[in-house]
Amino acid sequence: MTGMTEPDHGQIILYSYLWAREYDRGEESGRKARPTCVMLIVAGKNGRQKALLFPITSRPPRSGARCVEIPETEARRANLYTPAWVIVDEFNTDDLATSWALEDAKPLGRFTRKFMSRIAGEAAAAIRAGAARTVPRR
């Protein structure tokens, strides 16, 4: 699999997402490729972008999970079915240019900037509350 040379904020990719509960059990790879939302942030003094990868699920989230329900119009843009949710209280970090967990370098679709702002706000709130888990993939 060839990596993504230029991932873009808001893209939806197929990615072998590793859930925090799987990581806690010592697992190193996700069990299946799932739609995943790419959020790019500028990290560090070098100004390089870092990808935060938020899982998308069609199963209703567990009670207490921090998530954002995907509106039908956004789901269509991203080539997803509804109902669906972006989970924002956990995320993987990975270098998509070299990642072996990336299933396909071609994105499924993308979310709008407005919807990505909503996801970013909810993720930031979870991080500030100490309710978010990061699962590093390298």
Steps between C-alpha positions, in 0.01 A plus 500: 500500500628842406454769763328833465757760404269790580213408730243776531294626792149354481574203276335170578733206449491123547737436788568204727401692813635372833248559781638605838355185661691284248819700558459450878493122440833522316362475148700683234267511202134572446267212433345648186528797271234756581412847379714744695499879508835676444565812706828676437662719759829687495724348762842593629753763411569343162148592384431149367141385488389217724199283418243426768276218383147480642300178450158502337244244609153403385424337835345727762784612730523364854335698774720791603711495183585840357397503138353710221211362299561537126218687323364338186642770270850455646468122474416529129808722440714243678338197331377363832168351609289641781461479785870549576711671763853638530645390835699792646614367838771284348719524193801344332807699401693381198719614213274431202790532255656180639213331686440128446155543662373708208276274292473726194678827417191618310256672739136389512385861520523797731319709758443874462711752693195595705437143612873448567490807726225332700701177527812695602305687768358180649841328489665801668235496774566128561876561514461796742274287723762224509249266333692432176742218426780514248615175341840552331557275202881542502 
